[in-house]
């Protein structure tokens, strides 16, 4: 093959692994050393590499590999979670709040992927059994609380009315006729109302006891099947948020026996 033809072939290559199909990922991946063996370890790991060295390709290949083997591998691109305008660059939000919101986005992505898995007829899962567990999982990270002043107001209104009626009548006709009547009416009404006014800022709230319990129930349902959480493009998360988000992921997932978390990042970034 002539050099121009070879060059044209190289120019047709996609420069990003997320732009190609799972089949193309599997067919074009070339493992380097013990990379896949290391990823197969059940330990939680960080995969370091410069931009363009194949981190995304490796994670996508690993996802396809584990799903083919019967496990559940969920790939999450950190570029597609959160909102640059309302979360990342909002100086009015504390760093901890921004990190919690990103954790919610990650959990939401996990929920959507699990829903696809449990509704896949080829997988053989019982959706009727999985649905309550998925609902409990969602409920554990969508709570919002108001932090600020609280005003409470209660009022009660009572009404009572009495009405008495009496009448006597005599009719002097050929046949004596007399009538008498006595009537009474009572009515009573009650009205009540209450109002609670919350003034403050909305904050995302996660109860980690309930959160961890819901995750363990969900992973208990899948039994020996391992859940692999693959987070790519970690570097796109702002540096000041990364430690908070990493600690939240550690608290919520690292203690679950059959969950493994893999994060792809660029060193020192």
C-alpha positions as CSV (number, residue, x, y, z in Angstrom):
1,X,0.0,0.0,0.0
2,X,1.4,3.4,-1.0
3,X,2.2,6.0,1.7
4,X,-0.7,8.4,0.6
5,X,-3.2,5.6,1.1
6,X,-1.8,4.8,4.5
7,X,-2.0,8.4,5.5
8,X,-5.6,8.6,4.4
9,X,-6.4,5.6,6.5
10,X,-4.9,7.3,9.6
11,X,-6.8,10.5,8.9
12,X,-10.1,8.6,9.0
13,X,-9.4,7.4,12.6
14,X,-11.5,8.8,15.3
15,X,-9.4,10.7,17.8
16,X,-11.9,10.1,20.7
17,X,-13.0,6.6,21.9
18,X,-16.4,7.8,23.0
19,X,-17.3,8.6,19.3
20,X,-17.1,4.9,18.2
21,X,-19.4,2.0,18.9
22,X,-18.8,-0.7,21.6
23,X,-18.0,-3.2,18.8
24,X,-15.4,-0.9,17.3
25,X,-13.9,-0.3,20.7
26,X,-13.5,-4.1,21.2
27,X,-12.1,-4.6,17.8
28,X,-9.5,-1.8,17.9
29,X,-8.3,-2.0,21.4
30,X,-4.7,-3.2,21.9
31,X,-3.7,-4.0,25.5
32,X,-0.4,-2.7,26.8
33,X,1.3,-4.9,29.3
34,X,-0.9,-6.1,32.2
35,X,-3.3,-3.1,31.9
36,X,-6.5,-5.2,31.7
37,X,-5.3,-7.6,34.4
38,X,-4.8,-4.6,36.7
39,X,-8.2,-3.2,35.9
40,X,-9.8,-6.6,36.6
41,X,-8.6,-6.3,40.2
42,X,-11.6,-5.7,42.5
43,X,-9.7,-2.9,44.3
44,X,-10.8,0.6,43.8
45,X,-8.2,2.3,41.5
46,X,-7.2,5.5,39.8
47,X,-5.9,5.2,36.2
48,X,-3.4,7.9,35.4
49,X,-2.3,8.9,31.9
50,X,-1.7,12.0,29.8
51,X,-4.4,13.2,27.5
52,X,-4.7,11.0,24.4
53,X,-2.9,8.0,25.8
54,X,-6.0,5.7,25.7
55,X,-7.6,5.9,29.1
56,X,-11.1,6.3,27.7
57,X,-10.5,3.5,25.2
58,X,-9.3,1.2,28.0
59,X,-12.3,1.9,30.2
60,X,-14.8,1.5,27.3
61,X,-13.1,-1.8,26.4
62,X,-13.2,-2.9,30.0
63,X,-16.9,-2.0,30.2
64,X,-17.7,-4.1,27.2
65,X,-15.6,-6.9,28.5
66,X,-17.3,-7.0,31.9
67,X,-20.8,-6.7,30.5
68,X,-20.1,-9.6,28.2
69,X,-18.9,-11.7,31.1
70,X,-22.2,-11.1,33.0
71,X,-21.2,-8.3,35.4
72,X,-22.6,-4.8,35.3
73,X,-20.2,-2.1,34.2
74,X,-21.3,1.5,34.1
75,X,-19.3,4.1,32.3
76,X,-19.7,7.7,33.4
77,X,-18.2,10.6,31.6
78,X,-17.5,13.4,34.1
79,X,-17.8,15.9,31.2
80,X,-21.5,15.1,31.0
81,X,-22.5,15.5,34.6
82,X,-23.4,18.7,36.4
83,X,-23.7,22.1,34.8
84,X,-20.9,24.5,34.2
85,X,-23.2,27.5,34.6
86,X,-25.1,26.7,37.7
87,X,-22.7,24.4,39.7
88,X,-19.1,24.7,38.7
89,X,-18.8,28.4,38.5
90,X,-21.4,29.7,40.9
91,X,-19.6,31.5,43.7
92,X,-22.8,31.7,45.8
93,X,-22.7,27.9,46.3
94,X,-20.3,26.5,48.9
95,X,-17.8,23.9,47.6
96,X,-19.4,21.1,49.6
97,X,-22.8,21.8,48.1
98,X,-21.4,21.7,44.6
99,X,-19.7,18.4,45.4
100,X,-22.9,16.9,46.7
101,X,-24.8,17.9,43.6
102,X,-22.2,16.2,41.4
103,X,-22.5,13.0,43.5
104,X,-26.3,13.2,42.9
105,X,-25.6,13.5,39.2
106,X,-23.3,10.4,39.3
107,X,-25.9,8.4,41.2
108,X,-28.6,9.5,38.7
109,X,-26.4,8.2,35.9
110,X,-26.0,4.9,37.8
111,X,-29.7,4.7,38.3
112,X,-30.4,5.2,34.5
113,X,-27.9,2.6,33.5
114,X,-29.2,0.0,36.1
115,X,-32.7,0.6,34.8
116,X,-31.5,-0.2,31.3
117,X,-29.8,-3.3,32.6
118,X,-32.8,-4.6,34.6
119,X,-35.2,-4.0,31.7
120,X,-33.0,-5.8,29.2
121,X,-34.8,-9.1,28.4
122,X,-31.4,-10.8,27.6
123,X,-30.2,-10.2,31.1
124,X,-33.0,-12.1,32.8
125,X,-33.6,-9.8,35.7
126,X,-37.1,-9.5,37.4
127,X,-38.0,-5.8,37.0
128,X,-40.9,-6.2,39.5
129,X,-38.3,-7.1,42.2
130,X,-35.7,-4.6,41.1
131,X,-38.1,-1.6,40.7
132,X,-38.7,-1.0,44.5
133,X,-35.0,-1.2,45.2
134,X,-34.3,1.4,42.4
135,X,-37.0,3.7,43.8
136,X,-35.4,3.4,47.3
137,X,-32.0,4.2,45.7
138,X,-33.3,7.3,44.0
139,X,-35.1,8.5,47.2
140,X,-31.8,8.3,49.1
141,X,-30.2,11.1,47.1
142,X,-32.9,13.4,45.9
143,X,-33.9,15.0,49.2
144,X,-33.7,18.8,49.4
145,X,-33.9,20.7,52.6
146,X,-34.4,24.4,53.4
147,X,-31.8,26.0,55.6
148,X,-33.1,29.2,57.2
149,X,-35.9,30.7,59.4
150,X,-39.2,28.9,59.9
151,X,-42.5,30.6,60.6
152,X,-45.5,28.6,61.9
153,X,-49.1,29.9,62.0
154,X,-52.3,28.2,63.3
155,X,-55.8,29.5,63.4
156,X,-59.2,28.0,64.4
157,X,-62.7,29.4,63.9
158,X,-65.8,28.0,65.7
159,X,-69.4,28.9,64.9
160,X,-72.6,27.9,66.7
161,X,-76.2,28.8,66.1
162,X,-79.6,27.9,67.8
163,X,-83.0,28.4,66.3
164,X,-86.3,27.6,68.1
165,X,-89.8,27.6,66.4
166,X,-93.2,27.1,68.1
167,X,-96.7,27.6,66.9
168,X,-100.3,27.0,68.1
169,X,-103.5,27.1,66.0
170,X,-107.3,26.7,66.7
171,X,-109.8,26.3,64.0
172,X,-113.5,26.7,65.1
173,X,-115.5,24.9,62.5
174,X,-118.3,22.3,62.5
175,X,-115.7,19.9,63.7
176,X,-113.4,21.3,66.3
177,X,-109.8,21.3,65.1
178,X,-106.8,22.3,67.0
179,X,-103.1,22.1,65.9
180,X,-99.9,22.8,67.8
181,X,-96.3,22.6,66.7
182,X,-92.9,23.1,68.2
183,X,-89.6,23.1,66.3
184,X,-86.0,23.5,67.1
185,X,-82.8,23.8,64.9
186,X,-79.2,23.6,66.0
187,X,-76.2,24.2,63.7
188,X,-72.5,24.1,64.5
189,X,-69.4,24.7,62.3
190,X,-65.7,24.4,62.9
191,X,-62.9,25.8,60.7
192,X,-59.2,25.4,61.1
193,X,-56.1,26.3,59.1
194,X,-52.4,26.1,59.6
195,X,-49.5,27.5,57.6
196,X,-45.7,26.9,57.8
197,X,-43.4,29.2,55.9
198,X,-39.8,28.3,55.3
199,X,-37.4,31.0,54.4
200,X,-33.8,30.1,53.4
201,X,-31.7,28.4,50.8
202,X,-32.3,25.0,49.2
203,X,-29.6,22.5,49.9
204,X,-29.2,18.9,48.6
205,X,-29.3,16.5,51.6
206,X,-28.0,13.0,51.7
207,X,-28.4,10.7,54.7
208,X,-25.5,8.4,54.3
209,X,-27.0,5.7,56.6
210,X,-30.1,5.5,54.4
211,X,-28.0,6.0,51.2
212,X,-25.5,3.2,52.1
213,X,-28.4,0.9,53.1
214,X,-30.2,1.4,49.8
215,X,-27.0,0.7,47.8
216,X,-26.3,-2.5,49.8
217,X,-29.9,-3.7,49.2
218,X,-29.5,-3.0,45.5
219,X,-26.2,-4.9,45.3
220,X,-27.6,-7.6,47.4
221,X,-30.3,-8.1,44.8
222,X,-27.7,-8.6,42.0
223,X,-26.0,-11.2,44.2
224,X,-22.5,-12.3,43.1
225,X,-22.6,-10.1,40.0
226,X,-20.1,-7.3,40.5
227,X,-21.0,-3.7,39.8
228,X,-18.1,-1.7,38.2
229,X,-18.3,2.1,38.3
230,X,-16.0,3.6,35.7
231,X,-15.6,7.4,35.9
232,X,-13.8,9.0,33.1
233,X,-12.5,12.6,32.5
234,X,-12.1,13.2,36.2
235,X,-9.9,16.2,35.4
236,X,-12.9,18.1,34.1
237,X,-14.1,18.4,37.7
238,X,-12.8,21.6,39.2
239,X,-9.7,21.0,41.4
240,X,-11.4,22.6,44.5
241,X,-14.3,20.1,44.2
242,X,-12.3,17.0,43.5
243,X,-11.3,16.1,47.1
244,X,-14.9,16.6,48.3
245,X,-16.4,14.5,45.5
246,X,-13.8,11.8,46.0
247,X,-14.6,11.6,49.7
248,X,-18.3,11.4,49.1
249,X,-17.8,8.5,46.6
250,X,-15.5,6.8,49.1
251,X,-18.1,7.1,51.9
252,X,-21.0,5.9,49.7
253,X,-19.5,3.1,47.6
254,X,-16.1,1.9,48.9
255,X,-17.6,-0.1,51.8
256,X,-20.0,-2.1,49.6
257,X,-18.3,-5.5,48.9
258,X,-19.3,-6.1,45.3
259,X,-18.8,-2.5,44.0
260,X,-15.5,-1.5,42.4
261,X,-14.7,2.1,41.4
262,X,-12.2,3.0,38.7
263,X,-11.4,6.6,38.0
264,X,-9.4,7.8,34.9
265,X,-7.5,11.1,35.6
266,X,-4.4,13.1,34.6
267,X,-1.7,13.2,37.2
268,X,-1.4,16.5,39.2
269,X,-4.6,17.7,37.6
